Amino acid sequence: MLSKGFEVEMYTGTSRGDIIGLSDKITASLDGFIREPDSRNVEYITGPLYNYDQLLCGLVRPRLNLRQYLLQLGDYTLIPGSTLSLGGSDRFFRSDLTKKYHDYIEKNYGTKVVTASVHINIGINNPELLIQACRLIRMEAPLFLALSASSPFLDGKFTGYHSTRWYIFPNTPEEVPLFTSHTDHIQWVEKQLASGTMQNVRHLWTSVRPNGNHRPYNLNRLELRICDLVADPLALLAIMALLEARLLHLIDNPSLDPLSQKQFSITELSIISKQNEVAAAKSSLDAQLIHWQDGKTICARDWINELYEQVMPIAKQYGFSCFLSYLKKILQTGNEAQQWLQLQSVGISTRNVIFQAINNTREWEIELEEKCCPQLNT
């Protein structure tokens, strides 16, 4: 198994779903939470861990601690979703006026970056294998967006996209190639920094990137950045399990490297990945995508099912198949965006959809903490 962890961004606000900036108070009072440029969301980080049961508790416990603290401040809670669903996109609320990088973000991107998401990290110490893994997951990142989509609303209205977050989020720089080697990645990043298209090494906002303690030189993990916030911890672990199993699949089968196929050039592959990301942002599991291996059109749901069948033996071999199996529930019932839109289609208001989601998220966390976390302490 590989080491893994999450970076989780969540909105705070009232129990009625209005998002309120509280990150200054949270980070001053609670360990383990980090400010984002806008004060309305806050981040916490898990791991790195190998064990899925421990990772589950690493997801749930910080949220429960945060919930308890928010109640001390008033009628505040955690808000699911990845965009400002009920309003507030007209203004940026700075969390720290002293940071010049935040100045740049507010000036150039505005509230397009005031989103909540989850970044999934998997440890790979070999830099060439890591770059290879990034190539494969770059081509399949739209599938992970399709599974995680949770941002159909902005300012109280359906936008026409299941992941409004990824549709509006400023991918930066605009053109990011599939890197052929670690050296290629280093040279490209150095060029972007010199030209100013990247403000710093963190300013590489793409669906997947190599990460490490001294980027771009010392790299030790793949960071999948495309996913919307997944409020259900078991659904998020299922998505992690699919990613880990696919990477283990690649390690055993280097021919899965997109550069091994002959049908598309590396430039064409990059174009296909971008087109598929847009399609998945709009229609998620129902999106029609171009398969990078044969160029055929395939429904995202069907492609995910194919991958599921391919990697399930690997998950069984490494002992995390029970977490991967939850993926079937997502495929059957839909992701969070699809569930919300279904509620809206039968007459439930956007506010009441978010209100129900707030309650569901709290109940999931309490139930999982009671069932799973105590067992790890005995």
Secondary structure, DSSP 8 states (H G I E B T S, - for coil): ---EEEEEEEEEEETTS-B---HHHHHHHSTTEEE-SBTTEEEEE---BS-HHHHHHHHHHHHHHHHHHHHHHSSEEEE-SSS-TTS-TT---BS-TT-HHHHHHHHHHGGGG---BEEEEEE---HHHHHHHHHHHHHHHHHHHHHH--B-EETTEE-S-SBHHHHHS--BSS-----SSHHHHHHHHHHHHHHTSSSSTT--BSSEEEE-TBTTTB--EEEE---B---SHHHHHHHHHHHHHHHHHHHH-GGGSGGG-SSS-HHHHHHHHHHHHHHHHHHGGG-EEE-TTT--EEEHHHHHHHHHHHHHHHHHHHT-HHHHTTHHHHHHH--HHHHHHHHHHTT--HHHHHHHHHHHHHHHHHHHHHHTHHHHH-
